[in-house]
Amino acid sequence: MKIATESQKNKDVWVKPMEFKLSKGLIGFPEETEFELLVNTEELPFMWIRSSTNHELGFIVLEPSQFLADYEIEIADDDAEELDIHSFDDALILNIVTLRGGDDLESATANLVGPILLNRNSLMGKQVIVSNHTKYSTKHPILSNNDNG
């Protein structure tokens, strides 16, 4: 996998399917509220989210269905109400990926405890701490055997 700042220079391979807002930013980056999703078909299922105002701030993300069959999150009623999410179809869930040792996928992990939850219709979102967080890890190996470890 290419590093975002290197591969984004070749703009013709990147598609920006959506721009979205995170009401409270990301954990650790509360001032960054406007993001864009970037997709390079050569890197799927991995995608990028990048700050719309600070292009140096970006994160690799995955939809959980791409690597974990039984990821079922519980979210607080307040979060669902704030984002106007009434059904599973309203929501897009993205998990932030951490690569250790460069681009070595063998050591890549995903944060299952603090996903980004987006309303597909309004494109408003929030990084949430799932109510059933004790069931999951902030460092879940992506290339695991689909357990929740």
C-alpha positions in Angstrom: 0.0 0.0 0.0 1.2 3.5 -0.8 1.5 6.2 1.8 -1.3 8.8 1.3 1.0 11.8 0.7 2.9 9.8 -1.9 0.0 8.2 -3.7 -2.3 11.2 -3.6 0.2 13.1 -5.8 -1.1 10.9 -8.7 -4.6 12.5 -8.5 -6.1 10.4 -11.4 -6.2 7.2 -9.3 -8.1 8.9 -6.4 -11.9 9.3 -6.2 -13.6 11.5 -3.6 -17.0 9.9 -3.2 -18.0 12.1 -0.3 -17.3 15.0 2.0 -18.6 14.8 5.5 -18.6 16.7 8.8 -17.8 15.3 12.2 -19.6 17.3 14.8 -16.9 17.0 17.4 -13.9 16.2 15.2 -11.8 13.1 15.9 -10.5 12.1 19.3 -7.3 14.1 19.6 -8.3 16.5 16.8 -11.5 18.2 18.0 -10.9 21.3 15.8 -10.9 19.2 12.6 -14.5 18.8 11.7 -14.6 18.7 7.9 -13.3 15.6 6.1 -13.3 13.9 2.7 -13.3 10.2 1.9 -10.7 9.3 -0.6 -10.7 6.0 -2.5 -8.1 4.4 -4.8 -9.4 1.2 -6.3 -5.9 -0.3 -6.2 -5.9 0.0 -2.4 -9.5 -1.3 -1.6 -10.8 -2.2 0.8 -8.5 0.4 2.5 -9.7 4.0 2.1 -8.5 7.3 3.5 -10.2 10.1 5.3 -8.4 13.4 5.1 -9.1 16.8 6.7 -10.6 19.2 4.1 -8.7 22.1 5.7 -5.4 20.3 6.6 -4.4 17.8 3.9 -1.5 16.6 6.0 -4.0 15.1 8.5 -5.3 11.8 7.1 -6.2 8.3 8.3 -6.6 4.9 6.7 -10.1 3.5 7.3 -12.0 0.3 6.5 -15.6 -0.6 6.6 -15.8 -3.4 9.3 -17.7 -5.8 7.0 -14.5 -6.0 4.9 -12.5 -7.7 7.6 -14.9 -8.8 10.5 -18.0 -10.8 9.9 -19.6 -10.4 13.4 -19.0 -6.8 14.3 -22.2 -5.6 15.9 -21.9 -2.3 17.7 -24.3 -0.7 20.2 -24.4 3.0 20.2 -25.8 5.4 22.7 -29.4 6.7 22.0 -28.0 10.2 22.2 -25.5 9.5 19.4 -28.2 7.9 17.2 -30.5 10.9 17.8 -27.8 13.5 17.2 -26.9 11.9 13.9 -30.6 11.1 13.0 -29.8 7.4 12.6 -32.9 5.3 12.8 -31.9 2.1 11.1 -28.8 0.2 10.0 -29.2 1.4 6.5 -28.8 5.0 7.6 -25.3 4.4 9.0 -21.9 4.1 7.5 -19.3 2.8 9.9 -15.6 3.3 9.4 -12.8 1.9 11.6 -9.5 3.7 11.7 -6.5 1.5 10.8 -3.0 1.6 12.4 -0.1 0.3 10.4 3.0 -0.6 12.4 6.3 -0.8 10.6 5.5 1.1 7.5 3.0 -0.6 5.2 3.2 -4.1 6.7 -0.4 -5.4 6.6 0.6 -8.3 8.9 0.7 -6.0 11.8 -2.2 -3.7 10.8 -4.9 -3.2 13.5 -8.3 -1.5 13.5 -9.9 0.5 16.3 -13.2 -1.3 16.9 -14.0 0.6 20.1 -14.1 4.1 18.6 -15.5 3.9 15.1 -16.5 6.8 12.9 -20.3 6.7 12.6 -21.8 8.6 9.6 -25.3 9.3 8.5 -25.3 8.2 4.8 -28.0 10.8 4.0 -26.9 13.9 5.9 -23.2 13.1 5.7 -22.9 14.2 9.4 -20.9 12.0 11.6 -19.2 11.5 14.9 -16.4 9.4 16.3 -18.2 7.4 19.0 -17.2 5.0 21.8 -19.4 2.0 21.3 -21.6 1.0 24.3 -20.4 -2.6 24.1 -16.7 -1.5 24.0 -15.6 -4.3 26.4 -16.4 -6.8 23.6 -13.9 -5.2 21.3 -10.3 -3.9 21.1 -8.7 -0.7 19.9 -6.0 -2.8 18.3 -7.9 -5.6 16.5 -5.6 -7.4 14.0 -7.1 -7.0 10.5 -5.7 -10.2 9.2 -7.2 -12.3 12.0 -9.5 -15.2 11.8 -12.6 -12.9 12.3 -12.7 -13.2 16.1 -13.3 -10.1 18.2 -10.0 -10.3 20.2 
